[in-house]
C-alpha cells in the first residue's frame, strides 16, 4: 500500500533528514515510526502526503507514484491526525468531522450522516457532542474528533503524528485501547509517529526504529524487543526490554498448567493438597476451593467455592497476566477460552509465565513457532 524506494530528504543547508530510505507498509498494516526528536520520522510521514517533498527517490501509495498526483487531491485521500488535533474552533464537532467529505463534494446531509456515524464509532454520542464546539471538549475528546475527521472520507491511508502525546497518561492509555479496537474494525493502512517505544510496541504490527535519518531495524515488536538488530536499537528500547516484551507476548494454551479440578455438585474431595479450580457442569470457570476447606467442610463443592477474581482469556498478553497476579496478590491466574462462554483451559503460574517469555524470545531468534521451543522448566526443578 505504501512503498518507499531510496527516498532522501536533503535541505538547502546540507542537513540530511532522511537518507536513502526504502521500506514497505502492507495494506491494513499499522506501522509505528519511533525514534528520538530530529531523527527523520515525522519528515518520513509528511512526505507521504507531500507536506514535505523528497529530494530523491520515489514514494508509492496503492501503486501510484505520488509525485504525479496533485498534492491537494492527494491529501484529501489520506487521513491525517496530529498531536494538536487542529480542529476549526468556529465549527461544531459535527461540522469539523464532515469537513473533508464537504470538500470532496458530498452533500451536506450525507456528510453529516457520515460524521455522526464516525463520532459514534470513536465513542462520542453525536446527539450529545455533535453540536458542541472544540473548546467545550476535553483533550481526549478533541483527539477522538480528530481521528473521526481523518476517517470521514474513508481514506485507505491514515497518517498519525504523535496523536496522543498531548494528553495525560491515563487518557493516553484509554485512547490507545480505543484506537486499537477501532483499527480492528476499519483496518486502515497506518503510519504512526511516536517517540515512545512503549506506545510503538503496543500499537504497531511492525516497528521502524529510526537512527539519524535511517531505519536501524524494521520488524515485529516482539522481534525488536527480543533481538535488537544493533547496539543502538538495544540502547533505545532500554535495558527493561524483557518487561516491555511481556506486553506483546500472548498467553497460549501450551503455556498453561493443568491443576486439580472439581465441579459444583461434586461432594467435597479429601485429597486436594492445596487448592482446586471449580467448574460448572459445562466445564466453565466458576471459582476455586482450598484444600483445607475441602478436608474440613461438609456437603458439596458448591457450598464452599470461592469467587475467582484472577482470570484472563487465552491470547491476553503476559503483561496483563503479570498485572492481574499483582492486583489480586495471586500465585496463579485461571485462563479461559476467548470464544466460548468461560470454558476453563488451565492456569498460568509465575514460573510458566517466565518460561513463556523465554520460549517467545527463542522462537523469534530461531524463526520457529513457540510450540517447537523447549526450555528448562523452573517449576520442574
C-alpha positions as CSV (number, residue, x, y, z in Angstrom):
1,X,0.0,0.0,0.0
2,X,2.8,2.4,0.9
3,X,6.3,1.9,-0.6
4,X,9.4,4.0,-0.2
5,X,12.2,3.5,-2.8
6,X,15.6,5.1,-2.0
7,X,13.9,8.2,-0.6
8,X,16.2,11.1,0.6
9,X,15.4,14.5,2.0
10,X,18.3,17.0,2.0
11,X,17.7,20.6,3.0
12,X,19.5,23.6,1.5
13,X,21.9,23.9,4.4
14,X,23.1,20.4,3.7
15,X,21.2,18.7,6.5
16,X,20.0,15.2,5.6
17,X,16.7,14.5,7.3
18,X,16.1,11.2,5.6
19,X,18.8,9.2,3.9
20,X,18.2,6.5,1.2
21,X,15.1,5.2,2.9
22,X,13.4,2.0,1.5
23,X,10.6,0.1,3.2
24,X,7.0,-1.0,2.5
25,X,3.8,-1.0,4.5
26,X,1.2,-3.6,3.6
27,X,-2.5,-2.9,3.2
28,X,-4.2,-2.8,6.5
29,X,-1.0,-2.8,8.5
30,X,-0.2,-0.4,11.3
31,X,3.5,0.6,11.3
32,X,4.9,2.8,14.1
33,X,7.9,5.0,13.4
34,X,9.8,5.5,16.6
35,X,13.0,7.4,17.5
36,X,14.3,10.5,19.2
37,X,13.5,14.0,18.2
38,X,15.1,15.0,14.9
39,X,15.7,11.5,13.6
40,X,13.5,11.9,10.5
41,X,10.4,10.0,11.4
42,X,8.0,13.0,11.0
43,X,9.7,14.0,7.8
44,X,9.1,10.5,6.5
45,X,5.4,10.7,7.3
46,X,4.9,14.2,5.8
47,X,6.5,13.1,2.6
48,X,3.6,10.6,2.1
49,X,1.1,13.4,1.8
50,X,3.6,15.8,0.2
51,X,3.6,18.3,3.0
52,X,7.4,17.8,2.5
53,X,8.8,17.0,-0.9
54,X,11.6,14.4,-1.1
55,X,14.9,15.4,-2.7
56,X,15.3,12.0,-4.3
57,X,13.7,8.6,-4.7
58,X,10.0,7.6,-5.1
59,X,7.0,7.1,-2.8
60,X,4.1,5.0,-4.0
61,X,0.6,4.8,-2.4
62,X,-1.5,1.9,-3.7
63,X,0.9,1.5,-6.6
64,X,0.7,5.2,-7.7
65,X,3.8,7.5,-7.7
66,X,2.6,10.3,-5.5
67,X,4.8,12.8,-7.4
68,X,2.4,12.5,-10.3
69,X,-0.7,13.4,-8.1
70,X,-2.0,16.8,-7.4
71,X,-0.9,17.5,-3.7
72,X,-4.3,18.8,-2.7
73,X,-6.2,15.9,-4.2
74,X,-3.7,13.5,-2.6
75,X,-4.2,15.0,0.9
76,X,-8.0,14.6,0.6
77,X,-7.4,10.9,0.0
78,X,-5.2,10.5,3.1
79,X,-6.3,10.8,6.7
80,X,-4.1,13.0,8.9
81,X,-4.1,13.2,12.7
82,X,-1.7,15.4,14.6
83,X,-0.9,16.0,18.3
84,X,-2.6,19.4,18.4
85,X,-5.7,18.0,16.6
86,X,-6.2,21.1,14.5
87,X,-10.0,21.4,14.8
88,X,-11.6,24.5,13.5
89,X,-12.7,26.5,16.6
90,X,-15.6,28.2,14.9
91,X,-17.2,24.9,13.7
92,X,-19.1,22.4,15.7
93,X,-17.8,18.9,16.3
94,X,-20.2,17.5,13.6
95,X,-19.1,20.2,11.1
96,X,-15.4,19.6,11.9
97,X,-15.9,15.9,11.3
98,X,-17.7,16.5,8.0
99,X,-15.0,18.8,6.6
100,X,-13.3,16.5,4.1
101,X,-16.5,15.0,2.7
102,X,-17.7,18.6,2.1
103,X,-14.5,19.4,0.2
104,X,-15.0,16.2,-1.9
105,X,-18.4,17.4,-2.9
106,X,-20.6,15.2,-0.7
107,X,-24.0,16.8,0.0
108,X,-24.3,18.3,3.5
109,X,-26.9,15.9,4.8
110,X,-24.9,12.9,3.7
111,X,-21.7,14.3,5.0
112,X,-23.3,15.0,8.4
113,X,-24.8,11.5,8.5
114,X,-21.3,10.0,7.9
115,X,-19.8,12.3,10.5
116,X,-22.4,11.2,13.1
117,X,-21.6,7.5,12.4
118,X,-17.9,8.1,12.9
119,X,-18.4,10.1,16.1
120,X,-20.4,7.2,17.4
121,X,-17.6,4.8,16.3
122,X,-15.0,6.7,18.3
123,X,-17.2,6.8,21.4
124,X,-18.8,10.2,21.2
125,X,-22.6,10.3,21.0
126,X,-23.3,12.7,18.1
127,X,-26.6,13.8,19.9
128,X,-24.5,14.9,22.9
129,X,-21.3,16.1,21.3
130,X,-22.2,16.9,17.7
131,X,-23.4,20.5,18.4
132,X,-20.6,21.3,20.8
133,X,-17.5,23.4,19.9
134,X,-13.9,22.2,20.3
135,X,-13.3,24.4,23.4
136,X,-16.2,22.6,25.1
137,X,-14.3,19.3,24.9
138,X,-11.6,17.7,26.9
139,X,-8.2,17.0,25.3
140,X,-9.0,13.3,24.9
141,X,-12.4,14.1,23.3
142,X,-10.8,16.5,20.9
143,X,-8.3,13.8,19.9
144,X,-11.2,11.4,19.2
145,X,-12.8,14.0,17.0
146,X,-9.5,14.4,15.1
147,X,-9.5,10.6,14.4
148,X,-13.1,10.7,13.3
149,X,-12.4,13.6,11.0
150,X,-9.4,11.8,9.5
151,X,-11.7,8.8,8.7
152,X,-14.6,10.7,7.4
153,X,-13.7,10.3,3.7
154,X,-12.9,6.6,4.2
155,X,-9.3,7.1,3.2
156,X,-7.2,3.9,2.6
157,X,-4.2,5.5,4.4
158,X,-4.0,7.2,7.8
159,X,-1.1,9.3,8.9
160,X,-0.8,9.9,12.7
161,X,1.9,12.3,14.1
162,X,2.1,11.7,17.9
163,X,-1.7,12.0,18.2
164,X,-1.9,11.0,21.8
165,X,1.2,12.9,23.1
166,X,-0.6,15.9,24.5
167,X,-2.9,14.1,26.9
168,X,-2.2,12.7,30.4
169,X,-1.1,9.1,30.8
170,X,-4.4,7.7,31.9
171,X,-6.3,9.3,28.9
172,X,-3.5,8.3,26.6
173,X,-3.8,4.6,27.5
174,X,-7.6,4.8,27.1
175,X,-7.2,6.4,23.6
176,X,-4.6,3.8,22.6
177,X,-7.1,1.0,23.6
178,X,-9.9,2.6,21.7
179,X,-7.8,3.2,18.6
180,X,-6.7,-0.5,18.6
181,X,-10.3,-1.5,18.8
182,X,-11.2,0.9,16.0
183,X,-8.3,-0.3,13.8
184,X,-9.5,-3.9,14.2
185,X,-12.8,-2.7,12.7
186,X,-11.7,-0.4,9.9
187,X,-8.2,-1.9,9.1
188,X,-6.6,1.2,7.6
189,X,-3.0,1.3,6.4
190,X,-1.5,3.5,9.2
191,X,1.8,5.2,9.7
192,X,2.0,6.2,13.3
193,X,4.8,8.5,14.5
194,X,5.8,8.4,18.2
195,X,8.9,8.9,20.3
196,X,7.6,6.5,23.0
197,X,8.9,2.9,22.5
198,X,6.1,1.5,24.8
199,X,3.4,3.1,22.6
200,X,5.2,1.9,19.4
201,X,5.3,-1.7,20.8
202,X,1.7,-1.6,22.0
203,X,0.2,-0.3,18.8
204,X,2.4,-1.4,15.9
205,X,2.1,-4.5,13.8
206,X,5.7,-3.7,12.9
207,X,8.1,-1.0,14.2
208,X,10.6,1.1,12.3
209,X,13.3,2.2,14.8
210,X,15.0,5.3,13.5
211,X,18.6,6.3,14.0
212,X,19.7,9.5,12.3
213,X,17.7,9.7,9.1
214,X,17.6,6.0,8.5
215,X,15.9,2.9,9.9
216,X,18.0,0.8,12.2
217,X,15.5,-2.1,12.5
218,X,12.1,-2.8,10.9
219,X,10.4,-5.7,12.4
220,X,7.6,-7.0,14.6
221,X,7.5,-5.6,18.2
222,X,8.5,-8.9,19.8
223,X,11.5,-9.2,17.5
224,X,12.7,-5.7,18.2
225,X,12.4,-6.2,21.9
226,X,13.8,-9.8,21.9
227,X,16.5,-9.5,19.3
228,X,17.6,-5.8,18.8
229,X,19.5,-5.6,15.4
230,X,22.1,-3.2,16.6
231,X,23.6,-1.7,19.8
232,X,21.7,1.5,19.0
233,X,18.3,-0.3,19.0
234,X,19.2,-2.2,22.2
235,X,20.0,1.1,23.9
236,X,16.9,2.8,22.5
237,X,14.4,0.1,23.6
238,X,16.1,0.0,27.0
239,X,17.5,-2.5,29.4
240,X,14.0,-3.4,30.5
241,X,13.0,-4.6,27.0
242,X,12.3,-8.0,28.6
243,X,9.5,-6.4,30.6
244,X,8.3,-4.5,27.6
245,X,8.1,-7.7,25.6
246,X,5.6,-9.0,28.1
247,X,3.0,-6.7,26.5
248,X,3.4,-8.2,23.0
249,X,3.6,-11.9,24.0
250,X,0.2,-13.6,24.2
251,X,-0.8,-16.4,26.5
252,X,-1.0,-19.6,24.6
253,X,-2.6,-22.9,25.7
254,X,0.8,-24.6,25.7
255,X,1.9,-22.2,28.5
256,X,-0.7,-23.5,30.9
257,X,-0.5,-26.0,33.8
258,X,-3.4,-28.3,34.5
259,X,-4.4,-28.2,38.2
260,X,-6.9,-30.4,40.1
261,X,-10.4,-29.5,39.1
262,X,-13.8,-30.2,40.8
263,X,-17.3,-29.5,39.8
264,X,-20.0,-27.6,41.7
265,X,-22.2,-30.6,42.5
266,X,-19.3,-32.9,43.5
267,X,-19.0,-34.0,47.1
268,X,-16.1,-32.3,48.9
269,X,-12.9,-34.2,48.0
270,X,-10.5,-35.0,50.8
271,X,-7.4,-35.4,48.5
272,X,-6.8,-31.8,47.4
273,X,-3.3,-30.9,48.6
274,X,-3.6,-27.0,48.3
275,X,-6.4,-25.9,46.0
276,X,-8.5,-26.9,43.1
277,X,-10.4,-25.0,40.3
278,X,-14.1,-25.2,40.5
279,X,-16.1,-25.7,37.2
280,X,-19.8,-25.8,36.4
281,X,-21.5,-28.6,34.6
282,X,-20.3,-27.4,31.2
283,X,-16.7,-27.0,32.3
284,X,-16.9,-23.3,32.5
285,X,-14.9,-21.5,35.2
286,X,-16.8,-20.8,38.4
287,X,-14.2,-20.3,41.2
288,X,-11.8,-22.2,43.4
289,X,-11.7,-24.1,46.6
290,X,-8.8,-24.5,49.1
291,X,-7.6,-27.9,50.3
292,X,-8.4,-27.0,53.9
293,X,-12.0,-26.2,53.1
294,X,-12.3,-29.5,51.2
295,X,-10.9,-31.5,54.1
296,X,-12.8,-29.8,56.9
297,X,-16.1,-28.9,55.3
298,X,-19.2,-31.0,54.6
299,X,-21.6,-31.1,51.7
300,X,-20.9,-30.3,48.1
301,X,-18.3,-28.1,46.4
302,X,-21.0,-25.5,45.6
303,X,-21.4,-24.6,49.3
304,X,-17.7,-23.8,49.7
305,X,-16.5,-22.5,46.4
306,X,-14.9,-19.0,46.3
307,X,-15.3,-16.5,43.6
308,X,-12.5,-16.4,41.0
309,X,-11.1,-12.9,40.6
310,X,-7.8,-13.6,38.9
311,X,-8.5,-14.8,35.4
312,X,-7.9,-13.8,31.7
313,X,-8.9,-15.1,28.3
314,X,-6.3,-17.0,26.3
315,X,-4.5,-14.6,23.9
316,X,-4.2,-11.8,26.5
317,X,-0.7,-10.6,27.0
318,X,1.8,-11.8,29.6
319,X,1.9,-8.2,30.9
320,X,-1.8,-8.4,31.6
321,X,-1.3,-11.8,33.3
322,X,1.5,-10.4,35.5
323,X,-0.5,-7.3,36.4
324,X,-3.5,-9.5,37.3
325,X,-1.4,-11.6,39.6
326,X,-0.1,-8.5,41.3
327,X,-3.5,-6.8,41.5
328,X,-5.1,-9.8,43.2
329,X,-2.0,-11.0,45.1
330,X,-2.4,-14.3,43.3
331,X,0.1,-17.1,42.8
332,X,-1.7,-18.1,39.6
333,X,-4.4,-17.0,37.3
334,X,-7.1,-19.0,35.5
335,X,-7.2,-18.9,31.7
336,X,-10.4,-19.3,29.8
337,X,-11.4,-19.7,26.2
338,X,-11.8,-16.4,24.4
339,X,-14.6,-17.7,22.0
340,X,-16.7,-19.8,24.3
341,X,-18.6,-18.9,27.5
342,X,-15.8,-19.2,30.1
343,X,-14.5,-22.7,29.2
344,X,-11.6,-23.4,31.5
345,X,-8.3,-24.1,29.8
346,X,-5.7,-24.2,32.6
347,X,-3.7,-21.9,34.9
348,X,-0.7,-19.7,34.4
349,X,1.8,-19.5,37.2
350,X,4.8,-17.1,37.6
351,X,7.2,-19.9,36.6
352,X,5.1,-20.8,33.5
353,X,4.9,-17.1,32.6
354,X,8.7,-16.9,32.7
355,X,9.0,-19.9,30.5
356,X,6.5,-18.5,28.0
357,X,8.6,-15.3,27.7
358,X,11.8,-17.3,27.2
359,X,10.2,-19.5,24.6
360,X,8.9,-16.4,22.7
361,X,12.4,-14.9,22.6
362,X,14.0,-18.2,21.5
363,X,11.3,-18.7,18.9
364,X,11.9,-15.3,17.3
365,X,15.7,-15.9,17.4
366,X,15.4,-19.2,15.5
367,X,12.3,-18.2,13.4
368,X,10.2,-21.2,14.6
369,X,6.8,-21.4,16.4
370,X,6.8,-21.1,20.2
371,X,5.5,-24.7,20.5
372,X,8.7,-26.0,18.9
373,X,10.9,-24.4,21.6
374,X,11.9,-26.3,24.7
375,X,13.3,-24.5,27.7
376,X,14.3,-25.9,31.1
377,X,11.3,-25.7,33.4
378,X,11.8,-23.8,36.6
379,X,8.8,-25.4,38.1
380,X,10.1,-28.9,37.4
381,X,13.4,-28.5,39.1
